[in-house]
Amino acid sequence: MFAVMKTGGKQYKVQAGDRLRVEKLAAEAGETVQFNDILMLGGECATVGAPLVSGAAVQALVVDQVKGEKLIHFVKRRRKHSSKRKKGHRQQLTLIEITEVLEKGAEKSGVKAAMGAGSAVATDAAPAKAAAKPKKAKAEKPAAEAAPAPAAEAGADDLKQLSGVGPALEKKLHAAGVTSFAQIAAWGADEIAEFDEKLSFKGRIEREGWVDQAKKIVEG
């Protein structure tokens, strides 16, 4: 009796006593494994699976973990400054010997199912990941309080009452030593010209009428 089984993305026609190399299995030498993906059973009466034959299996003894023939991969690119690349590769394989072909009762045999090395790693990693301790939730940081507005210079008038003066301009005036409406109200032509030049106001003092506004504020 023979069977057509599938493993590692390939199909193999096997019978008891056959030795063959298949894609690497997660098993040690000397172990017995069972292939449950059976596509067909042949003999006196052939059975074709739909797509697999229910209850059928192939058991095999793992003889050794081996490597396939060395394959050379050579790439040469035309018109790419003579670019070329050469590398070798040896596929990881498992040498097995078929011991028995089962027509039925595969689920009750108790033999370890054959699994690819990649599938075994993924299966082992899943429980380990689930067992990992859950990360502690990060404590939410309290919302940052709004930074308080910079306090006006001690004893200074609120120069923002003048037309066209905002926080930035008021800061410039304070830096230049102007902190009160009385100072501005006392400005003459020379002082106006001096501060126009010093603070790059470009005629704003006269245009906005700061001196007159300051005088009205001072008077009451």
trRosetta pair geometry for C-beta under 8 A, 3 or more apart (Angstrom, degrees):
i j d omega theta_ij theta_ji phi_ij phi_ji
1 15 6.5 159 90 -130 46 102
1 16 8.0 52 63 -6 80 100
1 41 6.8 -8 -176 -174 109 92
1 42 6.8 159 -161 83 60 55
1 43 3.9 -24 -109 -74 78 130
1 101 5.3 -148 105 81 110 139
1 103 7.6 -68 -177 -64 160 100
2 13 5.9 23 165 179 128 87
2 14 6.5 165 -158 85 83 31
2 15 4.2 -63 -100 -67 77 103
2 41 7.7 160 88 -159 47 48
2 42 4.7 -9 62 59 90 108
2 43 7.0 164 21 -60 61 75
2 101 7.0 -161 -142 -82 18 166
3 13 7.5 176 89 -149 35 51
3 14 5.9 -22 63 63 81 81
3 15 7.2 139 14 -85 69 56
3 38 5.4 -51 -173 -142 122 111
3 40 6.8 164 -157 88 53 56
3 41 5.4 -19 -106 -106 81 64
3 42 7.2 -171 -80 18 32 78
3 56 6.8 176 -128 162 131 124
3 58 5.2 -161 75 -71 146 116
3 101 4.8 174 -19 -139 121 122
4 11 5.8 12 178 -179 98 109
4 12 7.2 170 -151 82 55 37
4 13 5.2 -24 -97 -95 78 70
4 14 7.9 139 -100 16 30 70
4 38 7.1 111 74 -166 54 63
4 39 4.6 -56 101 65 104 102
4 40 4.2 28 32 46 114 98
4 42 7.5 67 -21 -17 91 108
5 11 7.2 167 85 -151 34 62
5 12 5.7 -19 61 60 82 88
5 14 6.3 -26 16 23 111 118
5 35 4.7 56 -174 128 145 139
5 37 6.1 105 -167 86 76 72
5 38 5.3 -39 -100 -102 78 62
5 39 6.9 170 -105 9 22 83
5 58 4.9 -84 -58 13 148 139
6 9 7.8 2 -178 -127 95 8
6 10 7.1 174 -149 87 64 33
6 11 5.2 -31 -95 -96 77 72
6 12 7.8 160 -91 16 29 73
6 35 7.8 166 59 178 42 117
6 37 4.2 -70 59 121 95 124
6 38 7.9 -166 11 -85 79 18
6 39 5.9 79 -30 -34 106 112
7 10 6.8 -25 72 59 55 76
7 12 7.1 -24 31 8 96 117
7 22 5.2 14 98 -172 126 138
7 23 6.5 -159 133 39 87 98
7 25 7.9 -17 177 -80 134 106
7 35 5.7 -77 -58 -128 123 123
7 37 6.8 157 -65 52 64 120
7 114 6.3 -24 -121 114 135 134
7 116 7.5 162 -177 -65 85 92
8 22 5.6 166 5 173 137 88
8 23 2.7 147 -122 18 145 131
8 24 7.9 110 -99 31 130 44
8 116 6.0 130 -89 -96 74 117
9 23 7.2 60 29 -25 86 152
10 22 7.4 -161 62 -141 119 83
10 23 7.1 143 16 -21 112 108
11 39 6.5 -23 -133 14 120 148
12 20 6.1 146 -154 118 144 166
12 22 7.0 -76 -33 -93 150 108
14 18 4.8 -142 -150 56 84 148
14 20 6.8 -106 -99 4 114 139
14 58 6.1 76 79 -151 130 151
14 98 4.8 162 167 -72 122 154
14 101 7.5 170 103 -81 89 113
15 18 5.7 101 55 -23 56 116
15 98 6.5 136 99 104 21 150
15 101 6.4 -47 -134 -31 55 137
16 98 5.5 -134 -114 119 32 100
16 99 6.4 6 -136 166 88 19
16 100 6.0 24 -98 -95 111 33
16 101 6.2 -111 -45 -8 87 91
17 97 7.4 -28 -157 -176 23 94
17 98 6.5 -27 33 73 28 92
18 97 7.2 172 89 -152 41 54
18 98 4.5 27 51 20 86 123
19 63 7.1 14 -140 -16 109 153
19 95 6.8 9 -176 -176 100 92
19 96 7.1 178 -147 91 58 42
19 97 4.9 -23 -96 -100 81 77
19 98 7.6 -139 -71 6 34 76
20 95 7.7 -176 98 -146 25 57
20 96 6.4 -18 64 61 68 84
20 98 7.7 30 14 -29 101 101
21 66 6.5 -74 -124 64 122 123
21 68 7.1 143 139 -89 148 87
21 93 4.4 23 179 164 110 138
21 94 6.9 154 -154 73 63 36
21 95 5.4 -32 -96 -93 79 65
21 96 7.7 141 -105 16 29 73
22 25 6.8 41 90 -38 111 105
22 93 6.7 144 70 -161 27 86
22 94 5.6 -28 64 62 80 90
22 96 6.2 -8 12 11 112 121
23 91 7.8 -72 -119 167 68 118
23 92 7.9 54 -166 91 59 75
23 93 6.7 -77 -116 -118 22 64
23 94 7.4 9 101 16 27 95
23 116 5.9 -10 115 -121 116 106
24 65 6.8 45 -134 -144 97 99
24 92 4.1 -2 -52 123 137 103
24 93 6.0 -116 -65 -107 70 13
24 94 5.3 114 -130 -32 42 95
24 116 6.8 77 84 -158 66 70
24 117 4.4 -14 115 -12 110 126
25 33 6.3 -98 169 -21 153 176
25 62 6.7 -128 74 -105 131 122
25 94 4.4 -40 17 -5 93 167
25 96 7.6 50 5 -59 143 124
25 114 5.4 -57 -134 -162 132 92
25 115 6.6 111 -157 70 79 42
25 116 6.5 -80 -110 -109 50 33
25 117 6.6 137 167 -47 7 76
26 115 5.0 -23 34 84 113 96
26 116 6.9 53 -16 117 92 20
26 117 5.0 139 -66 -104 78 51
26 119 7.3 -118 -12 69 129 80
26 120 3.3 70 -65 -29 164 159
26 121 7.8 -170 -91 -32 132 66
27 31 4.5 -132 -176 71 107 139
27 33 5.3 -89 -75 -56 162 129
27 62 4.7 -168 115 -57 121 158
27 94 7.0 70 55 -145 100 149
27 112 7.2 146 -105 106 116 136
27 114 7.1 -55 -27 -125 137 71
27 115 8.0 131 -39 46 93 73
28 31 5.2 98 61 -20 70 117
28 62 6.7 132 94 93 30 145
29 62 5.5 -132 -117 119 36 98
29 63 6.5 -12 -140 144 92 22
29 64 5.2 17 -103 -98 122 48
29 65 6.7 -108 -53 -11 95 79
30 61 7.5 -23 -146 -172 23 95
30 62 6.6 -31 30 73 26 90
31 61 7.6 162 88 -153 36 56
31 62 4.8 17 58 25 80 123
31 112 6.8 -31 173 49 118 139
32 59 6.1 12 179 -178 106 105
32 60 7.1 168 -153 85 64 33
32 61 5.6 -35 -99 -98 74 63
32 62 7.5 -149 -83 0 23 80
32 99 6.9 -41 -133 20 111 150
32 111 5.6 -74 118 -146 105 115
32 112 7.1 131 90 36 63 92
33 59 7.3 170 89 -150 37 61
33 60 5.9 -20 63 63 82 83
33 62 6.2 61 -5 -44 111 102
33 96 7.5 -73 48 -124 112 134
33 111 6.8 136 -156 156 19 105
33 112 5.5 -57 -115 89 66 91
33 113 7.0 31 -167 154 85 16
33 114 4.0 88 154 -79 127 85
34 57 5.1 7 -178 171 106 133
34 58 7.1 154 -158 78 58 41
34 59 5.0 -28 -102 -98 78 75
34 60 7.8 156 -94 18 31 69
34 106 6.7 155 171 -162 134 98
34 109 6.2 134 -94 84 157 143
34 111 4.1 111 -36 98 122 116
34 112 6.7 157 14 80 89 39
34 113 5.6 -57 69 -106 90 46
34 114 6.2 -154 69 -17 32 85
35 38 7.1 112 118 -63 92 79
35 57 6.3 156 77 -166 51 74
35 58 4.5 -10 55 59 108 94
35 59 7.7 -164 18 -77 72 27
35 60 6.9 32 -13 1 106 113
35 113 7.9 100 -98 -159 24 67
35 114 5.0 -16 -80 27 68 134
36 52 7.8 31 143 -171 73 143
36 57 5.1 -28 -103 -109 58 101
36 106 5.8 138 -119 150 89 144
36 113 5.9 -30 -12 -132 119 107
36 114 7.9 -178 0 34 75 85
37 52 6.0 -93 -147 -112 56 124
38 41 6.7 29 160 -56 127 86
38 49 6.4 147 105 -50 68 140
38 52 6.0 91 61 -163 58 85
38 53 4.6 -54 101 42 107 106
38 56 4.1 -92 68 103 156 113
38 57 6.2 -133 -33 -90 127 27
38 58 6.5 137 -88 -20 108 93
39 48 7.6 -12 154 -155 68 65
39 49 5.1 -120 -154 34 37 124
39 51 6.6 -33 -124 161 83 81
39 52 6.5 -67 -91 -111 45 55
39 53 7.1 78 151 -13 6 93
40 46 6.8 -6 -176 -172 103 97
40 47 6.7 166 -157 87 56 56
40 48 5.2 -13 -110 -112 94 60
40 49 6.2 -117 -67 1 49 87
40 53 6.8 129 -101 -39 17 124
41 46 6.7 169 91 -154 60 50
41 47 4.3 13 51 49 103 102
41 53 5.6 89 -17 -114 104 173
41 56 5.6 -133 -56 -129 124 153
41 101 7.3 141 -131 164 97 121
41 103 6.2 83 -148 -118 162 78
42 46 4.9 -3 -116 -110 64 91
43 46 7.1 158 36 -77 52 54
47 53 5.5 86 121 -123 115 127
47 56 7.5 167 91 -54 134 148
47 103 7.8 99 20 -148 149 93
48 53 7.6 -145 157 -75 13 98
49 52 4.3 -50 -174 -176 145 11
49 53 4.0 -99 -78 -44 100 60
49 54 7.6 143 -129 -20 93 56
49 56 7.7 -120 -76 39 115 131
52 56 7.7 -158 166 52 84 101
53 56 3.9 10 102 19 115 135
54 104 8.0 20 112 -118 70 85
55 102 7.7 -110 146 130 72 103
55 103 7.4 15 113 132 103 50
55 104 3.9 9 139 -137 131 69
55 105 6.1 46 -173 -11 103 30
55 106 5.5 158 -175 13 42 93
55 107 6.9 -69 -118 -3 65 95
56 101 7.8 -4 -170 176 97 79
56 102 6.1 168 -153 96 50 73
56 103 5.8 -34 -106 -155 91 29
56 104 6.6 -34 -73 -74 58 43
56 106 6.1 28 113 -34 10 131
57 101 8.0 -179 93 -157 45 45
57 102 4.6 8 55 53 81 118
57 106 3.3 124 -18 -120 124 127
57 109 6.8 -111 63 -4 151 149
57 111 8.0 159 136 61 147 124
58 98 6.2 -44 180 -136 110 105
58 100 7.5 173 -156 90 49 51
58 101 5.5 -16 -109 -111 79 68
58 102 7.3 -158 -77 21 30 78
59 98 7.6 109 84 -159 48 60
59 99 5.1 -52 105 63 95 101
59 100 4.6 11 48 54 111 92
59 101 7.9 -150 23 -73 72 26
59 102 6.8 64 -16 -19 100 108
59 109 7.2 -148 -72 172 127 155
59 111 5.7 0 -118 124 115 174
60 96 4.2 39 152 170 134 122
60 97 6.1 160 -163 75 85 36
60 98 5.0 -47 -101 -100 95 46
60 99 6.0 159 -115 4 31 84
60 114 7.4 24 45 -70 109 136
61 96 6.6 153 74 -160 43 72
61 97 4.8 -15 56 58 98 95
61 99 5.5 83 -24 -45 94 120
62 65 7.9 9 176 -55 113 72
62 94 6.2 -49 -139 -179 98 116
62 95 7.6 101 -168 78 56 57
62 96 5.7 -41 -103 -103 47 83
63 95 4.3 -61 67 108 111 100
63 96 6.2 177 3 -106 90 22
63 97 5.6 83 -50 -17 115 99
64 94 7.6 180 93 -156 41 56
64 95 4.7 13 54 44 81 118
65 92 7.3 -11 -178 -171 99 92
65 93 7.6 157 -164 88 54 46
65 94 5.7 -32 -110 -106 63 72
65 95 7.6 -150 -80 15 14 80
66 93 5.2 -28 76 76 82 95
66 94 7.2 139 25 -113 76 19
66 95 5.2 51 -1 -28 124 107
67 90 4.2 31 173 150 121 121
67 91 6.8 147 -162 74 65 42
67 92 6.3 -40 -106 -103 71 44
67 93 6.5 133 -124 22 17 90
68 71 7.6 11 108 -25 113 102
68 90 5.7 178 62 -168 66 68
68 91 4.0 15 21 53 128 95
68 92 7.9 -65 -3 -12 89 9
68 93 5.2 95 -51 -21 87 128
69 90 7.2 -143 105 -125 17 83
70 88 5.3 -8 -174 -170 105 118
70 89 7.2 143 -156 70 59 34
70 90 5.2 -40 -95 -75 63 95
71 88 6.8 147 75 -158 46 62
71 89 5.0 -26 61 64 98 87
71 90 7.3 159 12 -83 77 42
71 91 7.6 40 -1 -23 122 93
72 86 6.7 -11 -172 -165 97 93
72 87 7.7 159 -153 84 54 33
72 88 5.6 -30 -98 -99 62 75
73 85 7.9 -15 115 114 90 92
73 86 7.2 159 84 -151 55 44
73 87 5.2 -15 60 64 102 81
73 88 7.4 174 16 -92 78 23
73 89 6.5 33 -13 -1 115 114
74 84 7.2 -3 -174 -175 84 103
74 85 7.3 172 -150 89 43 52
74 86 4.8 1 -107 -107 81 84
75 84 6.4 172 91 -153 57 57
75 85 4.7 3 53 53 102 94
75 86 7.7 -164 25 -70 62 47
76 82 7.9 -31 -159 -165 94 57
76 83 7.5 152 -155 92 47 55
76 84 4.4 -9 -105 -106 72 101
77 80 3.8 -7 115 33 120 138
77 83 4.4 -2 47 70 115 103
77 84 7.0 -161 16 -76 70 51
80 83 4.1 -49 111 15 111 117
92 117 7.1 -29 113 17 138 154
98 101 7.3 16 175 -55 120 84
102 105 6.1 -108 -178 65 125 84
102 106 5.3 144 96 -78 138 82
102 109 6.8 -98 -70 -70 167 137
105 108 5.1 -59 -170 47 80 108
105 109 6.4 106 131 -56 84 83
106 109 5.7 -33 -156 -9 39 120
115 119 4.9 -121 -179 86 99 120
115 120 5.0 118 114 -62 125 92
115 123 7.4 -36 -178 2 155 145
116 119 4.5 89 60 7 88 105
116 120 7.0 -154 91 -10 45 85
117 120 5.8 -55 -150 33 32 113
117 121 6.7 33 154 -20 64 103
118 121 5.9 -53 -153 31 33 111
118 122 6.6 29 153 -15 65 106
119 122 5.8 -58 -151 39 34 110
119 123 6.2 34 153 -21 68 107
120 123 5.7 -54 -146 36 31 111
120 124 6.3 28 157 -16 66 107
121 124 6.0 -58 -147 39 28 107
121 125 6.2 28 156 -23 64 110
122 125 5.8 -56 -145 33 29 112
122 126 6.8 39 156 -32 62 99
123 126 6.1 -48 -158 17 31 113
123 127 8.0 18 157 -4 60 96
124 127 6.9 -60 -164 37 37 98
124 128 6.6 30 149 -14 68 115
125 128 5.6 -65 -151 43 37 113
125 129 6.0 39 155 -25 72 107
126 129 5.9 -57 -149 33 27 110
126 130 6.5 23 155 -17 63 106
127 130 5.5 -56 -147 38 36 110
127 131 6.1 32 156 -20 69 108
128 131 5.8 -58 -146 37 30 109
128 132 7.0 50 150 -42 61 91
129 132 5.8 -33 -161 0 36 117
141 144 8.0 9 133 -49 112 76
148 151 7.8 10 132 -48 116 81
152 156 5.3 -131 156 67 105 112
152 158 6.9 -72 -106 -96 165 68
152 170 7.8 -51 -123 146 100 133
153 156 4.0 65 73 -15 95 135
153 174 5.1 160 -17 -148 139 133
153 179 5.8 -85 83 -127 135 122
155 179 7.0 45 103 146 83 136
156 159 7.4 -46 160 -20 107 99
156 174 6.3 -10 -125 -109 160 110
156 179 3.9 -97 -119 -168 96 100
156 180 6.8 -134 -147 -64 57 64
157 161 7.8 -68 153 21 102 120
157 179 6.6 129 20 150 74 59
157 180 4.7 98 -6 -128 117 53
157 181 5.1 -91 117 -19 173 84
157 217 7.9 107 -176 135 144 140
158 161 5.5 82 104 -23 94 101
158 170 8.0 -29 -168 -132 49 145
159 162 5.8 -23 178 9 69 113
159 165 5.4 -92 135 151 87 154
159 169 7.9 -126 116 110 118 89
159 170 4.6 156 70 -124 110 96
159 173 5.6 -113 129 74 172 153
159 174 7.8 -159 11 -51 140 85
159 178 7.4 78 -96 124 151 100
159 179 7.7 -114 -42 -151 121 31
159 181 7.4 173 -103 -71 71 72
159 184 7.9 122 -129 -29 106 143
160 165 5.2 -148 -119 107 41 97
160 166 6.5 43 -127 -130 101 25
160 167 6.9 0 -87 -67 128 51
160 170 5.4 -43 -60 -60 81 139
161 165 7.6 -1 50 61 33 123
161 181 7.9 -28 65 -81 123 124
161 213 7.7 -177 121 157 88 120
161 217 6.5 106 109 -99 141 146
162 165 4.3 53 72 4 96 131
162 181 8.0 167 -59 -110 107 93
162 184 7.5 -65 -83 139 146 173
162 208 6.9 77 161 136 96 130
162 210 5.1 27 -160 -127 134 90
162 213 5.4 128 -125 101 78 143
162 214 6.9 -6 -92 -63 116 83
163 208 4.5 -170 89 -170 104 105
163 209 6.9 35 38 56 132 86
163 210 7.3 -138 46 -82 82 67
163 213 6.3 -173 0 -65 94 161
164 169 7.4 -2 133 45 73 175
164 204 6.3 -148 126 -174 151 115
164 208 4.5 -100 18 -107 134 146
165 169 4.7 -131 -144 94 65 128
165 170 5.6 89 167 -63 106 82
165 173 7.5 -8 -142 -15 126 141
165 210 7.8 84 -42 -110 121 117
166 169 5.3 90 47 17 63 102
166 170 6.8 -117 105 -8 30 94
167 170 5.7 -57 -143 36 27 113
167 171 6.4 30 157 -23 63 104
168 171 5.8 -54 -154 30 30 112
168 172 6.8 32 148 -19 63 102
169 172 5.5 -49 -153 32 38 114
169 173 6.6 38 150 -19 66 102
170 173 5.7 -53 -151 35 35 112
170 174 6.5 36 150 -20 66 103
171 174 5.7 -52 -149 35 33 112
171 175 6.3 35 152 -21 65 105
172 175 5.6 -55 -150 36 31 112
172 176 6.4 23 153 -13 65 108
172 199 5.5 107 154 -143 126 120
173 176 5.7 -61 -149 41 32 107
173 178 4.2 -70 179 74 91 113
173 179 7.6 156 128 -74 94 40
173 199 7.5 9 -80 -103 59 159
174 177 7.8 70 -179 -55 31 11
174 178 6.9 -94 -77 68 28 61
174 179 5.8 62 -119 -91 74 83
176 195 6.8 100 151 -127 158 96
176 198 6.2 109 -128 126 132 133
176 199 6.1 -62 -53 -66 151 116
178 183 5.3 -163 -139 102 77 142
178 184 6.6 69 -165 -62 122 89
178 195 7.5 38 -43 -117 145 140
179 183 7.1 79 46 3 52 142
180 183 5.0 108 66 -3 82 97
180 184 7.6 -154 102 2 52 84
181 184 5.7 -59 -155 41 43 108
181 185 5.9 45 149 -25 74 108
181 214 4.2 180 -169 -152 84 87
181 217 4.7 -92 -161 87 164 126
181 218 5.1 -164 113 -59 114 91
182 185 5.6 -53 -143 36 31 114
182 186 6.5 25 158 -16 63 109
182 214 7.5 -170 -63 167 15 112
182 218 5.5 112 -86 -111 68 133
183 186 6.1 -67 -157 37 27 106
183 187 7.4 48 145 -48 61 89
184 187 5.7 -27 -162 -11 42 117
184 210 5.5 -84 -180 144 132 106
184 211 6.1 -147 154 -102 82 53
184 214 3.9 -173 91 -75 109 165
185 211 6.2 116 -124 -162 37 65
185 214 4.0 -144 -61 116 79 108
185 215 4.3 129 -136 -76 109 65
185 217 7.9 -141 -62 55 123 87
185 218 5.1 -49 -35 -3 162 147
186 191 7.8 52 108 22 71 168
187 191 3.9 -131 -145 90 85 130
187 192 5.4 106 153 -56 124 77
187 195 7.5 -52 -130 7 141 133
187 205 7.5 -76 115 177 160 140
187 210 8.0 25 37 97 143 105
187 211 5.4 -115 60 -100 105 112
188 191 5.5 96 46 14 59 100
188 192 7.0 -112 107 -6 31 94
189 192 5.7 -56 -146 36 30 112
189 193 6.3 28 156 -17 65 107
190 193 5.9 -57 -150 38 29 109
190 194 6.2 32 152 -23 65 108
191 194 5.4 -53 -145 35 32 116
191 195 6.3 21 161 -10 67 105
192 195 6.4 -61 -147 41 27 99
192 196 6.2 33 153 -24 63 109
192 205 5.0 -165 -148 100 93 144
192 206 6.3 68 -178 -52 141 94
192 211 7.2 -53 -81 -47 118 128
193 196 5.6 -53 -145 34 30 116
193 197 6.4 24 157 -15 63 108
194 197 6.1 -65 -156 38 26 106
194 198 5.9 19 155 -16 67 114
195 198 5.4 -53 -130 43 36 110
195 199 5.6 -2 179 13 72 113
195 201 6.5 24 128 1 82 136
195 205 6.4 88 87 -56 116 147
196 199 7.2 -73 -132 53 13 81
196 200 7.9 32 170 -134 49 9
196 201 4.7 -94 -126 57 58 102
196 202 6.7 145 -168 -44 95 13
196 203 6.3 47 -137 -58 132 35
196 204 7.4 163 -117 32 86 72
196 205 6.0 -106 -70 9 92 118
197 200 7.7 13 -172 -73 23 43
201 204 4.1 -109 175 33 97 107
201 205 5.7 56 127 -27 153 87
203 206 5.8 -55 -167 46 72 102
203 207 5.3 72 136 -27 88 112
204 207 5.4 -64 -137 45 32 112
204 208 5.6 14 171 -7 73 114
204 210 7.9 51 126 -26 78 121
205 208 6.7 -66 -143 44 16 95
205 210 5.0 -68 -153 26 69 124
205 211 7.1 57 167 -28 98 90
206 209 7.2 27 -175 -75 34 44
206 211 8.0 -2 -100 6 55 111
208 213 7.7 -41 136 -5 87 138
209 212 4.6 -35 177 41 99 114
209 213 5.7 106 116 -25 86 96
210 213 5.6 -61 -146 41 32 111
210 214 6.0 33 158 -23 69 107
211 214 5.8 -54 -147 35 27 110
211 215 6.5 29 154 -21 62 105
212 215 5.7 -53 -150 33 32 113
212 216 6.6 31 154 -18 65 103
213 216 5.9 -56 -153 35 33 109
213 217 6.5 30 152 -17 66 105
214 217 5.7 -56 -149 37 33 110
214 218 6.2 32 154 -19 67 108
215 218 5.7 -56 -145 38 30 111
215 219 6.1 24 158 -16 66 110
216 219 5.9 -59 -143 40 28 107
216 220 7.6 -72 176 53 54 61
217 220 7.9 -168 -178 48 21 20
